Amino acid sequence: MSEMSSLRGIRANLRYDLPASLVVFLVALPLSLGIAIASDAPVMAGLIAAVVGGVVAGLIGGSPLQVSGPAAGLTVVVAELVANFGWKITCFITVAAGLLQILFGLSKKAGAALAIAPVVVHAMLAGIGITIALQQIHVLLGGESGSTAWENVTQLPANLMDIDWPSAVIGGLVIVMMLTWTMLPVSVRKVPGPLVAIVVATALTVILGLNIERISLDGNFFEAIALPELPTGNWGAVVMGIITVALIASVESLLSAVAVDKMHTGPRSDFNREMLGQGSANITSGLLGGLPVTGVIVRSTTNVATGAKTRASAVLHGVWVLVFAALLTGLVEQIPTAALAGLLVVIGIQLVKLAHMKTALKTGDLWVYAVTVTSVVFLNLLEGVAIGLALAIALVVWRVVRAEITSEPFGTEGSRQWLIRARGSLSFLSLPKLNKALTAVPEAAHVTLELDVDFLDHAATEAIEDWKWAHEATGGSVLVLERGKARLDHAREAPPRRHTTGIIGLTPWRSRRNNGDAPCAATPPSLQSIMGGVSEYHRDHADVLRAATSDVTHSQDPDSLFLTCADSRLMPNIITASGPGDLFTVRNVGNLVPGEGSTDTSVAAALEFAIGEIGVSSVVVCGHSSCGAMKAMLAGADTSDGKIGSWLGHAIPSLAAFRLDHPAGRAAAEAGFPEVDQLAVVNVAKQMENLMRDPVVGPAATDGRLRVVGLFFDIPTAQVFEVTATGVRLAGTDARAESLLP
């Protein structure tokens, strides 16, 4: 049965994968030829790499919808390797790089390759794009490209004065078609633009009988297959080439896999397995005489966009390339080199993305981007990336370790009071700035030293304490206020570490007790937790809250009345991401709304004030899981016994509705909630009914001036659900209740 279902699954997916593979093949074919030419490699090496990338990486790799093959990102590297070592030794370097990639995968640390700063990767690709465009523009004009970017720039005026017009027109036609293809109707764009451009350009040269340089092949596909050669010397440069190819191919493949994962909802990429697939493909490609292989975003994007469902599409695209290369090589020799040059110029331009520049500008990384691009273009790829990485690391270190330190007098003139503030990270790197601020204080001044730091090492601690001792010895005074998580006494007890400040209200007192933090011994035991919390609030959070309450210090204008349970585990401001002045909160046992005739008017008074005086726009009733009041009702609490029993009497209608299979309770049961939580959901729905009968709430809701909303907080999952008269769903989504819980 399992084999039959597997076959049915393959057939079902094949109707998507087969057409997608044909489209990807049509995109890959001209790109593979162009990249081989740009790399100064044999033309067939590009097709060999396309076949191997599709079949080997497609079968073994860990990114199901990624398509691999020769990539523009390695053209500059390969061209340099071919110039230095020759083609067959370059193939050996490809094999060795593949072995290194397999080691990356087996080490289970493949994801570490993504640690390279994205701005450096983007700049590297932009530099490669500019280099490709500078090289190929000379071929398009009918000349030859120089060996360096500087030569290509300086020789361009001379080539512009001596243009081979047939080549320039054909190359220009390809560029125009490529750049305008996205403007055509969707039905036309189903055919890949690169393929159409190359076919049209080739057909024109044949029809017009143009005497123009065309692609030259040395034999057919199978004759091009050749084993690599071992280097005879200069092993240092060979090893550097292996590392360069392996790292760039790995980073480009993993970045492409990450991008592809964002485009579909199927299985996610296994980075370690992807490295095994990429490594196997490079070993195979190098052994057969092909270019290095990487995951290629252009082909992968096409694969997903055309509806591929499984890795079969990538594998089949490699098969179609093999069929074409084995049987139709005569067609390849009709393609003008100027047409492929035009294609490569556009590919190069498209590697320089304006969006990446805008991102670098916004994030303050534009200098890293510009320096990396310039270095890649005018030095070489490896040196450019190394310079870019060094600059990015230096920028990160500067941002992380820098501290904002100010020193200034305050108070009345002649009071000799000074305020020194330090914010950020204080380390030995901050000592010059810190010493300058400290020494600016005159002798015998009364100093307040405010430390709001998340990192403090021994050098900075010692500098502060030495200065404090010396200043007090001259008759001055120093009051140290430690508002940050990093403290002076921490540096003496253990190696320095970064201390982060948590969200207010999310650090329970029990965790502080477990960590050994305790308030003053003079505080009565019954008050130690709360007074310790107040102390921490003053030290760490008061200044943050003060800023948030600056516009509501004299009046309130809340958006909602929030009626919820008194349970200590439910935190209204946390679960609604609200702040001071947003919620007018009413809490009681069981989040109950007493009906008409009740002697308890506390909820009614709050409703009247919030709606009539403040003008809230909504009233929210929020229940929660594992509610003690609901447990008591299910256990048969005596509602005539004492004040608690009398109060729980307001929940009797909720219990009755639950036992009569209320729709909200039924939906909660289908969603997997336990019985006590089903009752809690029904209770929220019934309290909403009580609110609609309220003489203040009802008319306002009917007129559209007020909304009544029900919420339910599930403590185990920390998720908030919306409750209606008929169901329950994850708040803020349209998901059905039965799909909500894990």
Secondary structure as GFF3:
##gff-version 3
##sequence-region A 1 742
A	DSSP	alpha_helix	2	38	.	.	.	ID=ss1
A	DSSP	alpha_helix	43	52	.	.	.	ID=ss2
A	DSSP	pi_helix	53	57	.	.	.	ID=ss3
A	DSSP	alpha_helix	58	60	.	.	.	ID=ss4
A	DSSP	beta_strand	68	69	.	.	.	ID=ss5
A	DSSP	three_ten_helix	72	74	.	.	.	ID=ss6
A	DSSP	alpha_helix	75	85	.	.	.	ID=ss7
A	DSSP	alpha_helix	87	106	.	.	.	ID=ss8
A	DSSP	three_ten_helix	110	115	.	.	.	ID=ss9
A	DSSP	alpha_helix	118	140	.	.	.	ID=ss10
A	DSSP	alpha_helix	149	161	.	.	.	ID=ss11
A	DSSP	alpha_helix	165	180	.	.	.	ID=ss12
A	DSSP	three_ten_helix	181	183	.	.	.	ID=ss13
A	DSSP	alpha_helix	186	189	.	.	.	ID=ss14
A	DSSP	alpha_helix	193	208	.	.	.	ID=ss15
A	DSSP	alpha_helix	221	224	.	.	.	ID=ss16
A	DSSP	alpha_helix	235	261	.	.	.	ID=ss17
A	DSSP	alpha_helix	271	288	.	.	.	ID=ss18
A	DSSP	beta_strand	294	295	.	.	.	ID=ss19
A	DSSP	alpha_helix	297	305	.	.	.	ID=ss20
A	DSSP	alpha_helix	312	327	.	.	.	ID=ss21
A	DSSP	alpha_helix	329	332	.	.	.	ID=ss22
A	DSSP	alpha_helix	337	351	.	.	.	ID=ss23
A	DSSP	alpha_helix	354	362	.	.	.	ID=ss24
A	DSSP	alpha_helix	366	378	.	.	.	ID=ss25
A	DSSP	alpha_helix	381	401	.	.	.	ID=ss26
A	DSSP	beta_strand	403	410	.	.	.	ID=ss27
A	DSSP	beta_strand	417	426	.	.	.	ID=ss28
A	DSSP	three_ten_helix	428	430	.	.	.	ID=ss29
A	DSSP	alpha_helix	431	439	.	.	.	ID=ss30
A	DSSP	beta_strand	446	456	.	.	.	ID=ss31
A	DSSP	alpha_helix	458	473	.	.	.	ID=ss32
A	DSSP	beta_strand	477	482	.	.	.	ID=ss33
A	DSSP	alpha_helix	488	493	.	.	.	ID=ss34
A	DSSP	alpha_helix	509	514	.	.	.	ID=ss35
A	DSSP	three_ten_helix	525	527	.	.	.	ID=ss36
A	DSSP	alpha_helix	528	536	.	.	.	ID=ss37
A	DSSP	pi_helix	537	541	.	.	.	ID=ss38
A	DSSP	alpha_helix	542	548	.	.	.	ID=ss39
A	DSSP	beta_strand	560	565	.	.	.	ID=ss40
A	DSSP	alpha_helix	572	575	.	.	.	ID=ss41
A	DSSP	beta_strand	583	588	.	.	.	ID=ss42
A	DSSP	alpha_helix	602	608	.	.	.	ID=ss43
A	DSSP	pi_helix	609	614	.	.	.	ID=ss44
A	DSSP	beta_strand	618	624	.	.	.	ID=ss45
A	DSSP	alpha_helix	628	634	.	.	.	ID=ss46
A	DSSP	alpha_helix	642	648	.	.	.	ID=ss47
A	DSSP	three_ten_helix	649	651	.	.	.	ID=ss48
A	DSSP	alpha_helix	652	659	.	.	.	ID=ss49
A	DSSP	alpha_helix	663	670	.	.	.	ID=ss50
A	DSSP	alpha_helix	675	693	.	.	.	ID=ss51
A	DSSP	alpha_helix	697	702	.	.	.	ID=ss52
A	DSSP	beta_strand	707	714	.	.	.	ID=ss53
A	DSSP	beta_strand	719	723	.	.	.	ID=ss54
A	DSSP	beta_strand	728	730	.	.	.	ID=ss55
A	DSSP	three_ten_helix	737	739	.	.	.	ID=ss56
###
